[in-house]
Amino acid sequence: MHVLKQHAQSRAAAAFATINVSRRGFMKGASGLALGLYIAPLLGRDGQARAAGQTGEQGEFAPNAFVRVTPDGEVVVIAKHIEMGQGTYTGLATLVAEELDADWASVRVEGAPADTQRYQNLAFGIQGTGGSTSIANSFEQMRQAGAKARAMLVAAAAEHLEVSPDSLSVHQGKVIHQASGRELGFGELAEAAADQPVPDEVTLKSPEQFTLIGKQQLMRQDGPAKTDGSARFTQDVQLDGMLIAVPAHPTRFGSRLTGVDDAETLKVPGVVASVRFSSPTRDGDLVAVLATNTWAAIKGRDALSLEWDDSQAFTMGSEALEADYRERAGQPGDTVTDRGDAAAALDDAAQVIEADYVVPYLAHAAMEPLNCVVDLKDDHCNILNGEQWQTMDQKQVAELLGLAPEQVRIQQLFAGGSFGRRANPVSDYVLEAAAIAKAAREQGQAVPIKMVWTREDDTRGGYYRPFNYHRARLALDADGNLTAWHQRLVGQSIMTGTPMESMMVKDGIDPTSVEGVAELAYGVPSLNVELHTPSDIGVPVQWWRSVGHTHTGFSTESLIDEAAAAAGQDPYQYRRERLGERPRWQGVLDLAAEKAGWSTPLEGGAEGVKRGRGIAVHESFGSYVAQVAEVTVDADGQLKVDRVVCAVDCGLAVNPDMVRAQMEGGIGFALAAALHSELTLDDGQVQQSNFHDFQVLRLNEMPEIEVHILPSAEAPTGVGEPGVPPLAPAVTNAIFAATGQRIRRLPIADQLKG
C-alpha cells in the first residue's frame, strides 16, 4: 500500500506548525509538559496549513501531542504508528529522545488514539501504518517534537537558575549549568516548561552530533513487556460482561446463508446465543455464536447446522484459473509502459527469451489471527484492536453504526504481526466485529463483544496476495545486449472496488499490480509492459508484504538472470553494466557480491550434491536491497538454502539493529513463500486451513543470514518490506547455477525432485 505515497506526496509536504498544546491543561492532573505538532488535515488555496482551532479550558490548543514529560521525569512518546513487531515504537522514540537528549531508560511509548486530524501519516494523508513509511514520514516530525520540547525545558531551567539559556546543556534527561555545577531533571522542570512558548524554529542535530540515531543498539521499547507478558494484545482484553463472538463464514466466496439451526449450539456449555447479522463486506446475512469464553464460542459455531446458496458463488479451481490467466496472457492488455518499438526489436533479435512466471495466492499468516473488541454504547463506540488503519476503519465503522467518526474511539494495542492484513481497504474484519456487536445489542445482548477468528478462519477467510501470471519476451542482440523487454501481467487489482479506487486506479491500471516492472531499472531501449485485470474472479485480495513487488521482483530478477545466461555472461556483472547511472542500485549489488565472495568458487559437496549461488537486486519503498543466496541440491532433489547475504541501502539507519532484524525477518518470510506456501482452490473452496498445509518456514530451514547496511546520509526509507522481493529470485537463480534448471513458478516445492 505504499503506492499511496506516490499519489499523496504533494500533501505529504504539507506545512505543520508547532503548538503548545498543554498550557497546564493537557497534563493538568499530572502537572507535566506536553508538546505536540499540529498536522494540517486541509490546506488553504495557498498551500499553507490552516490554523489550529482552540478548544478546551482557557483557550488551550488540542493538537497532536507526541511528547509528554511527567513530574517524575518519564518521557512518554505518543506513537501514531502501530507496533506489530517491526520496531516502530523503538524507532519513533529514538527520534524524539535524540533531539530531546533524554535518558533512554526513562523513555516509554504509548499508542495514539484514532484521530486523523492529529495523527495522520504524512505519506498517506490519513492515519495508518503501512508501506514501510513509519520512520520515513516521521523522521523530521518526531525530531522537531523532541527538539522543541528540549528548548522549552532549557528555557524553564534558565528562568529558574537565572542564567542564559546558552549557558545550559542537556544530557540524559538533565539540564546542566556547567559553570555552577547545578542541574535540574526533566521532571522538576515539567510544570514550568509547560508555560514556555513553543519556539517557531529550532536547529536539529547534524548526523555527527547523534548519540542515539544510528549509534547504539537500544533496548526495544516493546521488548520487556513482550518478555514478561504484560504487553496487551486484543486477545488479552477483558471487559465486564464481555462475550466472545466467533462468526461462521461460507466455504465459497459469494455464497449466501439461507438457513440456520442452532439447537445443538445452544447445548454447548458457555454458549449464550447465536446472532444473525448483516455482513458489511460479504453477501447477505451471516451468523456468529456468542459465548463466555473462546473455546465455547468455537465449539458452538462448529455445532451450527447451516444452509448455503452457492448459485452466485465463485466455483473455479486453481487449474482452471491458471488456464484462464494463461489464455489472457496471450492477448494484448492495457498499456502500462510503452517505450521504443519492442515488436520490431523482437523481430530483429539474435536471441529471444520467452518465459511464463506464475505465483500463487498467499495468506498473510500472521502469528495473531484476526480479532477485534467492540464496546457499543448508545452514542459512541469503543474499539480495542491491533489497529493499523485508523482513518479508514473509523470512518467505515461510523457509517455502519450511524455515528460520526469522532464517536468511534479506537484504542491502539499491540498486534502480533499483520504483513498488510490488518490494513484492509474495506475494513472487513473490523466492520464484521462492529456488525456483530450491533446485531447482538439489537437482540438483547448489550455487552462488549470480542470477535475472534480461528487460524482456519484466517486462512480461508479471503483477502490474499493475488495470484499472478507473467508472460515475457526479451530480445538480445549478437553481443548479448538487451534490446527489448515485453512483459504482460495478469492479476486481480487490489484497489478496484475499494474506497481508494478513484484515487489510485487510472485508465484501468492499478499501480500496485505493476510496480517494480513498470519502471524497470535495467537500461533497455524498448520496454513494453501490459496488464490484464480480471474483474470476474471472486477471490478477495489485498496487499501482502511488499505488495506488487513480491511478484514483479521474482519475474524481473529471474528474467535478467535468464538474459545473462543466454549472453554467456556473469549474472552480477551483467546486471551491474545495465544499471547505468543508478549508483544506489549498484552500491548494494557490489556490497552483496563482495560480502558473499561472489568471485570465489563455492565449496563443493559430496558426490551427487550440487551447489550454486544466485543474485538479485530490487528497489521498493524507497530502499535498495541486493541478496546473494547459496543453495545445495542433493542427489534426491532436496533443496537447502544454506546462506543469504543481504545488502541494504535504506538511507540513514535510525536503528541499525532493527534494520538487520527486518531484513532477516523479510528473508525468512519470503523464503517460506518461495519454498512451500500457496493457497489452492477446488470448486471455489480454499484447500489450506492451518500451518500444517499452509506451511511457513521451519526453524531447520532458516539459512545463515548476513545483513550489511550501506552507509548513507540520505533520509530514512522503508525496511519492513524491501527485504522480501529479492529473496525468491536469488534462490531460484542459485538453483539454476547449481542444476541448470529454471524455476519459473512458486512455490518451488517438489519441482527439483522430478
C-alpha positions in Angstrom: 0.0 0.0 0.0 3.0 2.2 -0.1 1.8 3.4 -3.5 -0.4 5.9 -1.8 2.8 7.7 -1.3 3.2 8.3 -5.0 -0.2 10.0 -5.2 -0.1 11.9 -2.0 3.5 13.3 -1.9 2.3 16.8 -2.6 0.2 16.6 0.6 3.0 14.8 2.4 4.9 18.1 2.2 2.1 20.0 3.9 3.2 22.6 6.4 3.0 21.7 10.1 3.2 24.2 12.9 4.3 23.5 16.4 1.8 24.5 19.1 2.0 24.4 22.9 -0.9 22.1 23.5 -0.9 21.9 27.2 -0.7 25.3 28.9 -1.2 23.1 32.0 -4.4 21.8 30.6 -3.2 18.7 28.8 -1.3 17.4 31.8 -3.3 19.4 34.4 -3.8 16.4 36.6 -0.2 15.3 36.4 1.5 18.7 36.4 3.5 17.8 33.3 4.7 19.1 30.0 3.1 18.1 26.7 4.2 19.1 23.3 2.5 18.5 20.0 2.8 19.1 16.3 -0.4 20.1 14.5 -0.6 18.3 11.2 -3.0 20.2 8.9 -5.7 17.9 7.5 -6.6 20.5 4.9 -4.6 23.1 3.0 -5.7 26.6 2.1 -5.6 27.7 -1.5 -2.1 29.0 -1.0 -1.0 25.5 0.1 -0.3 26.6 3.7 -1.7 24.8 6.7 -4.8 26.4 8.2 -4.5 27.5 11.8 -5.5 25.0 14.5 -8.7 25.8 16.3 -8.7 26.5 20.1 -10.7 24.2 22.3 -10.9 23.4 26.0 -10.4 25.4 29.1 -8.6 28.8 28.9 -8.3 28.5 25.2 -5.9 25.6 25.3 -4.8 24.1 22.0 -5.7 20.5 21.4 -3.5 19.3 18.6 -1.5 16.1 18.2 0.7 15.5 21.3 3.8 13.5 20.5 5.8 14.1 23.6 4.8 14.2 27.3 7.2 14.7 30.3 5.8 13.6 33.6 6.7 15.0 37.1 8.8 12.0 37.8 10.9 12.6 34.7 9.4 10.0 32.5 9.4 10.9 28.8 6.3 9.5 27.1 6.4 9.3 23.3 3.0 9.1 21.6 3.3 6.8 18.6 0.8 7.3 15.7 2.1 4.1 14.2 1.2 0.6 15.5 3.8 -1.7 16.9 3.3 -5.1 15.3 6.8 -6.5 15.7 8.6 -4.2 13.3 10.3 -2.0 15.9 8.3 1.2 15.2 7.9 2.1 18.9 11.7 2.0 19.3 12.4 3.9 16.1 9.9 6.7 16.9 11.2 7.0 20.4 14.8 7.1 19.2 14.0 10.2 17.0 12.4 12.1 19.9 15.0 11.0 22.5 17.9 12.0 20.3 16.8 15.6 19.9 15.5 15.8 23.5 18.7 14.4 24.9 16.6 12.1 27.1 17.7 9.2 29.2 16.7 6.2 27.2 15.9 4.3 30.4 13.2 6.9 31.2 11.5 6.8 27.8 8.4 4.8 27.1 5.9 4.7 24.3 2.1 4.9 24.1 -0.1 4.1 21.1 -2.0 7.1 19.8 -5.8 7.0 19.6 -7.6 7.3 16.3 -7.6 10.9 15.3 -6.8 11.7 11.7 -6.5 15.4 12.2 -3.8 15.0 14.8 -2.0 11.7 13.9 -2.1 11.4 10.1 0.6 9.6 8.2 2.3 12.3 6.2 2.9 9.8 3.3 -0.8 8.9 3.0 -2.8 11.9 4.3 -4.7 9.6 6.6 -3.9 7.9 9.9 -2.5 4.5 9.4 0.6 2.3 9.3 1.9 0.6 6.2 4.1 0.8 3.2 7.2 0.8 5.4 6.5 4.6 6.0 6.6 4.8 9.7 10.1 6.1 10.2 10.4 7.8 6.8 7.3 10.0 7.3 8.1 10.7 11.0 11.8 11.4 10.7 11.6 15.2 10.8 8.3 15.4 12.6 9.4 13.5 15.7 12.8 15.1 15.8 11.1 18.5 15.7 8.9 17.5 18.6 11.9 16.4 20.7 14.0 19.4 19.8 11.2 21.9 20.7 10.4 20.1 24.0 14.1 20.4 24.8 14.1 24.1 24.0 11.2 24.6 26.4 12.8 22.7 29.2 16.0 24.7 28.7 14.1 28.0 28.8 12.3 26.9 32.0 15.7 26.0 33.6 17.2 29.3 32.5 14.5 31.2 34.3 14.7 29.1 37.4 18.5 29.3 37.6 18.6 32.9 36.4 21.1 32.2 33.7 21.3 32.5 30.0 19.9 29.5 28.0 23.1 29.5 26.0 25.0 28.6 29.2 23.0 25.4 29.7 23.5 21.9 28.2 21.2 18.8 28.3 22.4 15.3 28.9 20.4 12.2 29.6 17.3 13.9 31.0 19.0 16.6 32.9 19.5 20.3 32.1 23.0 21.3 33.4 24.7 24.6 34.2 28.3 23.7 33.7 29.7 26.9 35.4 28.0 26.3 38.7 27.5 22.6 38.6 23.8 22.9 39.2 21.4 20.6 37.3 17.6 20.0 37.0 15.9 16.9 35.9 13.2 16.9 33.3 10.6 16.1 35.9 11.5 19.0 38.0 11.1 21.3 35.0 7.9 19.8 33.5 5.3 22.1 35.0 7.4 25.3 34.4 8.3 24.2 30.9 4.6 23.8 30.0 4.3 27.6 30.4 7.1 28.4 28.0 6.2 29.5 24.4 7.0 26.9 21.8 9.8 28.2 19.6 8.8 28.7 15.9 12.1 27.2 14.8 14.8 25.0 16.3 18.1 23.7 14.9 18.1 19.9 14.6 21.3 18.0 15.3 23.6 17.2 12.4 24.5 13.5 12.0 27.9 13.9 13.6 26.1 15.0 16.8 23.9 12.0 17.0 24.3 9.8 20.1 21.3 7.5 19.6 20.3 7.6 15.9 22.4 5.0 14.1 24.8 4.7 17.0 23.5 2.3 19.7 21.7 -1.0 19.9 19.0 0.3 22.1 16.7 -2.0 24.2 13.5 -2.3 22.2 10.6 -0.3 23.7 8.2 -3.3 23.3 10.8 -5.9 24.4 10.3 -6.0 28.2 6.5 -6.1 28.1 6.5 -8.9 25.5 9.0 -10.8 27.6 7.2 -10.6 30.9 3.7 -11.0 29.4 2.4 -7.6 30.3 2.1 -6.5 26.7 -1.5 -6.0 25.8 -2.9 -7.6 22.6 -6.5 -7.8 21.6 -6.8 -11.3 22.9 -5.7 -10.1 26.4 -8.6 -7.6 26.7 -11.2 -8.5 29.3 -14.2 -6.1 29.9 -17.0 -6.5 32.3 -19.8 -8.6 30.8 -17.9 -9.2 27.6 -18.8 -12.1 25.3 -16.7 -13.8 22.7 -18.1 -13.9 19.2 -16.9 -16.5 16.6 -18.6 -16.0 13.2 -19.4 -18.7 10.6 -18.2 -17.9 7.1 -19.1 -19.7 3.9 -16.7 -22.1 2.3 -17.1 -20.4 -1.1 -16.8 -16.7 -1.7 -20.1 -15.3 -2.7 -22.3 -18.0 -1.0 -25.4 -16.7 0.8 -26.7 -18.0 4.1 -30.2 -19.3 3.8 -30.8 -21.3 6.9 -29.6 -21.7 10.5 -30.3 -24.3 13.1 -28.7 -23.5 16.4 -30.3 -26.2 18.5 -27.1 -28.2 19.1 -25.1 -24.9 19.5 -27.2 -23.8 22.4 -26.5 -27.0 24.2 -22.7 -26.2 24.4 -21.8 -25.1 27.9 -20.8 -21.4 27.9 -22.8 -20.5 24.7 -25.2 -17.6 25.3 -26.7 -17.1 21.9 -26.4 -17.2 18.2 -26.8 -13.9 16.4 -27.7 -13.2 12.8 -26.1 -10.1 11.4 -25.9 -8.3 8.1 -22.4 -8.7 6.7 -20.9 -5.4 5.6 -18.4 -7.0 3.2 -20.0 -10.4 2.2 -23.2 -11.2 0.5 -26.3 -11.2 2.8 -26.5 -12.3 6.4 -24.1 -14.3 8.5 -24.3 -15.8 11.9 -22.0 -15.6 14.9 -22.0 -17.5 18.2 -21.7 -15.6 21.4 -20.2 -17.3 24.5 -18.5 -16.6 27.7 -15.2 -18.0 26.5 -13.4 -18.6 23.2 -13.5 -22.4 23.3 -17.2 -22.5 23.9 -17.8 -20.0 21.0 -15.7 -22.1 18.6 -17.4 -25.3 19.6 -20.8 -23.6 19.4 -20.0 -22.2 16.0 -18.9 -25.6 14.7 -22.1 -27.2 16.0 -24.3 -24.9 13.9 -26.3 -26.5 11.1 -26.1 -24.1 8.2 -27.6 -24.0 4.7 -25.9 -22.0 1.9 -27.0 -20.9 -1.5 -24.0 -21.3 -3.8 -25.7 -20.2 -7.0 -23.8 -16.9 -7.1 -20.6 -18.2 -5.5 -17.1 -18.4 -7.1 -16.5 -22.0 -8.0 -13.4 -22.0 -10.2 -10.5 -24.2 -9.2 -6.8 -23.4 -9.3 -6.1 -25.3 -12.5 -9.0 -23.7 -14.4 -8.0 -20.3 -13.1 -4.4 -20.7 -14.3 -5.7 -21.9 -17.7 -7.9 -18.8 -17.9 -4.9 -16.5 -17.0 -2.7 -18.2 -19.5 -5.2 -17.5 -22.2 -5.5 -13.9 -21.2 -1.7 -13.6 -21.2 -1.7 -14.5 -24.9 -3.8 -11.4 -25.7 -3.0 -7.7 -25.7 -3.7 -6.0 -22.4 -3.9 -2.4 -21.2 -0.7 -0.5 -21.9 1.3 0.4 -18.7 4.7 1.4 -20.3 5.5 1.8 -24.0 9.0 3.0 -24.8 10.6 2.3 -28.1 9.5 -0.4 -30.5 9.6 -3.7 -28.7 7.9 -5.6 -31.5 10.4 -4.6 -34.1 13.3 -5.3 -31.8 12.0 -8.7 -31.1 11.7 -9.4 -34.8 15.3 -8.4 -35.4 16.7 -10.1 -32.3 19.7 -12.5 -32.4 18.1 -14.3 -29.4 14.6 -14.2 -27.9 13.9 -15.4 -24.4 10.3 -16.4 -23.9 9.1 -17.4 -20.4 6.0 -17.5 -18.2 6.2 -16.9 -14.5 3.5 -17.9 -12.0 2.9 -17.0 -8.4 0.0 -18.3 -6.2 -2.5 -16.8 -3.8 -0.9 -16.3 -0.4 -2.4 -15.8 3.0 -0.7 -13.3 5.4 -0.5 -15.9 8.1 0.4 -13.5 10.9 1.0 -15.2 14.3 -2.1 -13.5 15.8 -5.2 -14.3 13.8 -7.8 -11.5 13.3 -9.7 -10.3 16.3 -11.3 -7.1 17.5 -13.1 -5.8 20.6 -16.2 -3.6 20.1 -17.9 -1.9 23.1 -21.0 -0.3 21.6 -22.9 2.4 23.5 -26.0 4.5 22.7 -24.0 7.5 21.5 -20.5 6.1 20.8 -18.4 3.0 20.1 -15.1 2.0 21.7 -12.8 -0.3 19.7 -9.8 -2.0 21.1 -7.6 -3.6 18.4 -4.2 -4.1 17.0 -5.2 -1.2 14.8 -3.3 -0.5 11.6 -5.7 1.6 9.5 -7.4 4.1 11.9 -8.9 6.6 9.5 -10.5 4.0 7.2 -11.8 1.8 10.0 -13.1 4.7 12.0 -14.9 6.2 9.0 -16.5 2.9 7.8 -17.5 1.7 11.3 -19.1 5.1 11.9 -21.1 4.8 8.7 -22.2 1.3 9.6 -23.4 2.3 13.1 -24.9 5.7 12.1 -22.3 7.6 14.2 -20.0 10.5 13.5 -16.3 9.4 13.0 -15.3 11.1 16.3 -17.8 8.9 18.1 -15.9 5.8 17.1 -13.0 5.7 19.6 -10.2 3.3 18.7 -7.6 2.3 21.2 -4.4 1.0 19.6 -3.0 -2.2 21.1 0.0 -4.3 20.1 -0.6 -6.6 17.1 1.0 -10.0 16.6 2.1 -9.3 13.0 0.0 -8.2 10.0 2.0 -8.2 6.8 -0.8 -5.9 5.4 -3.8 -7.9 6.5 -4.9 -5.6 9.3 -4.9 -2.6 6.9 -7.8 -3.9 4.9 -9.1 -1.3 2.3 -12.7 -2.2 3.1 -12.2 -2.7 6.8 -13.6 -6.2 6.6 -12.9 -7.7 9.9 -13.3 -4.6 12.0 -16.7 -3.9 10.3 -17.7 -7.5 11.0 -16.9 -7.1 14.7 -19.0 -3.9 14.7 -21.9 -5.5 12.8 -21.9 -8.4 15.3 -22.0 -6.0 18.3 -24.8 -4.0 16.7 -26.9 -7.1 16.0 -26.2 -8.5 19.5 -27.3 -5.3 21.0 -30.5 -5.3 19.0 -31.1 -8.9 20.0 -30.8 -8.3 23.7 -27.0 -8.7 24.3 -25.9 -5.1 25.0 -22.4 -6.1 26.2 -18.9 -5.7 24.8 -18.1 -8.1 22.1 -14.7 -9.6 21.3 -14.8 -11.1 17.8 -12.2 -13.9 17.3 -11.2 -15.7 14.1 -9.5 -19.1 14.4 -6.4 -19.9 12.4 -8.7 -21.7 9.9 -11.0 -18.7 9.6 -8.0 -16.5 9.0 -6.5 -18.8 6.3 -9.8 -19.4 4.5 -11.4 -16.0 5.1 -10.1 -14.3 2.0 -8.0 -11.2 1.2 -4.9 -12.7 -0.1 -1.8 -11.8 -2.1 -3.2 -12.1 -5.7 -2.5 -15.0 -7.9 -0.4 -13.6 -10.8 0.6 -14.8 -14.2 3.5 -13.1 -16.1 4.4 -13.7 -19.8 7.6 -12.2 -21.0 9.7 -11.9 -24.2 13.2 -10.5 -24.2 15.3 -9.6 -27.2 19.1 -9.8 -27.2 21.5 -8.7 -29.9 24.5 -10.7 -31.1 26.6 -9.3 -28.2 24.0 -10.3 -25.6 22.7 -6.8 -25.0 19.1 -6.4 -24.2 17.3 -4.5 -27.0 13.7 -5.1 -26.0 11.7 -6.2 -23.0 8.0 -7.1 -23.3 6.1 -8.3 -20.3 2.4 -8.9 -19.9 0.9 -9.4 -16.4 -2.5 -11.0 -15.5 -3.7 -10.5 -11.9 -6.6 -9.1 -9.8 -6.5 -5.5 -8.7 -6.1 -4.7 -5.0 -7.6 -1.2 -5.3 -10.6 -1.9 -7.5 -13.8 -2.0 -5.5 -12.3 -0.2 -2.5 -12.7 3.5 -1.3 -9.3 4.2 -2.9 -10.2 3.1 -6.4 -11.0 6.5 -7.8 -7.7 8.0 -6.5 -5.4 5.1 -7.4 -6.7 3.3 -10.5 -6.1 5.3 -13.6 -7.1 4.2 -17.1 -7.7 0.8 -15.8 -4.2 0.4 -14.3 -3.8 -0.4 -10.6 -0.2 0.7 -9.9 0.1 -2.0 -7.2 -0.2 -4.6 -9.9 2.8 -3.4 -12.0 5.1 -1.6 -9.5 8.6 -3.0 -9.9 8.3 -3.7 -13.7 6.6 -0.5 -15.0 9.7 1.4 -14.0 12.2 -1.3 -14.9 15.7 -0.2 -13.7 17.7 -2.0 -16.3 18.6 0.1 -19.4 16.7 -1.4 -22.3 15.9 0.7 -25.4 12.4 -0.8 -25.9 10.2 -1.5 -22.9 6.5 -2.6 -23.3 4.5 -3.6 -20.2 0.8 -4.6 -20.4 -1.7 -5.6 -17.8 -4.9 -7.7 -17.7 -7.0 -7.1 -14.7 -9.7 -9.8 -14.4 -12.9 -8.4 -12.9 -14.8 -11.7 -12.7 -12.6 -13.5 -10.1 -14.5 -13.7 -6.8 -11.5 -14.3 -4.5 -10.9 -11.2 -2.3 -7.4 -9.8 -2.5 -5.3 -7.1 -0.8 -1.7 -6.1 -0.2 0.7 -8.6 1.2 4.2 -7.8 2.5 5.9 -5.9 -0.4 2.6 -5.7 -2.4 3.2 -5.9 -6.2 7.0 -6.1 -5.8 6.6 -9.6 -4.4 5.8 -11.0 -7.8 7.3 -8.4 -10.2 10.6 -8.7 -8.3 10.5 -12.5 -8.9 9.8 -12.2 -12.6 12.2 -9.4 -13.5 15.2 -10.6 -11.5 14.7 -14.1 -12.9 14.4 -12.8 -16.4 17.5 -10.7 -16.2 19.3 -13.8 -15.0 18.0 -15.7 -18.0 19.3 -12.9 -20.2 22.8 -13.1 -18.6 22.9 -16.9 -19.1 21.8 -16.5 -22.8 24.5 -14.0 -23.3 27.1 -16.2 -21.6 27.9 -13.5 -19.1 28.3 -13.3 -15.3 24.9 -12.6 -13.7 26.3 -10.0 -11.3 28.3 -8.1 -13.9 25.5 -8.3 -16.4 23.2 -6.6 -14.0 25.7 -4.0 -13.0 26.5 -2.9 -16.5 22.8 -2.4 -17.3 22.0 -0.3 -14.3 23.6 2.7 -15.9 23.6 5.8 -13.7 21.9 4.1 -10.7 24.6 4.3 -8.0 22.4 3.1 -5.2 21.3 0.0 -7.1 25.0 -0.6 -8.0 26.1 0.1 -4.4 24.0 -2.7 -2.8 24.8 -5.0 -5.7 28.5 -4.5 -5.2 28.3 -4.9 -1.5 26.3 -8.1 -1.5 28.6 -9.6 -4.2 31.7 -8.6 -2.2 30.5 -9.9 1.1 29.2 -13.2 -0.4 32.6 -13.8 -2.1 31.0 -13.9 -5.5 34.3 -14.1 -7.3 35.4 -17.2 -5.4 34.1 -20.7 -6.2 31.7 -22.3 -3.8 32.9 -25.2 -1.8 31.7 -28.4 -3.4 29.5 -31.0 -1.9 29.5 -34.8 -1.7 29.0 -37.0 -4.8 25.7 -36.2 -6.4 25.3 -33.0 -4.5 25.1 -29.7 -6.5 25.7 -26.2 -5.1 25.1 -22.8 -6.6 25.0 -19.0 -6.0 22.3 -16.7 -7.2 21.9 -12.9 -7.0 19.1 -10.5 -7.2 18.6 -6.7 -6.6 15.4 -4.7 -6.3 14.1 -1.3 -5.2 10.9 -0.9 -3.2 9.6 1.5 -0.7 12.5 3.8 -1.4 15.1 1.3 -0.4 17.6 -0.8 -2.3 18.3 -4.4 -1.5 20.6 -6.9 -3.1 20.8 -10.6 -2.0 23.1 -13.5 -2.8 21.7 -16.9 -2.0 23.8 -20.1 -1.7 21.9 -23.4 -2.1 22.6 -27.1 -2.0 20.6 -29.6 -4.0 21.2 -33.3 -3.1 21.0 -36.3 -5.3 17.3 -36.7 -4.5 16.4 -33.2 -5.5 16.2 -32.0 -1.9 16.9 -28.3 -1.7 18.6 -26.5 1.2 19.2 -22.8 1.3 22.5 -22.5 3.1 23.2 -18.8 3.3 21.8 -15.5 2.3 23.9 -12.3 2.1 21.9 -9.2 2.1 23.0 -5.6 1.4 20.5 -2.8 2.1 20.6 1.0 1.4 17.7 2.4 3.4 19.1 5.9 3.8 20.1 6.8 7.3 19.6 3.7 9.5 17.9 5.1 12.6 18.2 1.8 14.5 20.7 -0.5 12.6 19.8 -3.5 14.7 16.2 -3.1 13.8 17.1 -2.8 10.1 19.0 -6.0 10.3 16.1 -7.7 12.1 13.7 -6.6 9.4 15.9 -7.8 6.6 16.3 -11.2 8.4 12.5 -11.4 9.0 11.7 -10.5 5.5 14.1 -13.1 4.2 12.5 -15.8 6.4 9.0 -14.6 5.4 9.9 -14.6 1.7 11.7 -18.0 1.9 8.6 -19.7 3.2 6.6 -18.4 0.2 9.4 -19.5 -2.2 9.7 -23.0 -0.7 6.3 -24.0 0.4 3.4 -21.6 0.8 0.4 -21.4 -1.6 -3.3 -21.3 -1.4 -5.2 -23.5 -3.9 -8.8 -23.7 -4.8 -11.0 -26.7 -5.6 -14.5 -25.9 -6.8 -14.0 -22.4 -5.3 -13.1 -23.7 -1.9 -9.7 -22.8 -0.3 -7.9 -26.1 0.4 -5.5 -25.0 3.1 -6.5 -24.3 6.6 -3.6 -24.1 9.1 0.2 -24.2 9.3 0.3 -27.9 8.6 -0.8 -27.3 5.0 -0.1 -23.6 4.5 3.5 -24.1 5.6 5.6 -21.3 7.0 9.3 -21.6 7.4 10.6 -24.2 9.9 13.5 -23.5 12.2 15.7 -26.0 10.5 15.1 -24.3 7.1 16.3 -20.9 8.2 19.6 -20.2 6.4 22.6 -18.4 7.8 21.9 -14.7 7.1 24.3 -11.8 6.9 23.0 -8.3 6.6 25.2 -5.4 5.6 23.9 -1.8 5.7 25.3 0.6 3.2 26.3 3.9 5.0 24.1 6.7 3.8 23.3 10.3 4.6 20.0 10.2 2.7 16.7 10.4 4.6 15.4 7.1 6.0 13.3 4.9 3.8 11.4 1.7 4.3 12.8 -1.5 5.8 9.7 -3.6 6.8 9.1 -4.8 3.3 12.1 -4.3 1.0 13.8 -7.5 2.2 11.1 -9.7 0.6 11.3 -9.2 -3.2 14.9 -10.2 -4.0 14.8 -13.5 -2.0 12.9 -15.8 -4.3 14.8 -14.9 -7.5 18.1 -15.1 -5.6 17.2 -18.6 -4.6 15.9 -19.8 -7.9 18.8 -18.2 -9.7 21.1 -20.1 -7.4 19.2 -23.3 -8.3 19.9 -22.6 -11.9 23.5 -22.1 -11.2 23.7 -25.4 -9.4 21.5 -27.6 -11.6 20.8 -25.8 -14.9 17.0 -25.9 -14.1 15.0 -22.8 -14.2 12.2 -22.4 -11.6 9.5 -20.2 -13.1 6.7 -20.9 -10.7 6.4 -20.6 -6.9 6.5 -22.3 -4.6 9.5 -24.4 -5.5 8.1 -27.4 -3.5 9.0 -30.7 -5.3 9.9 -29.2 -8.7 13.5 -30.4 -8.2 12.5 -33.9 -7.4 11.1 -34.7 -10.9 
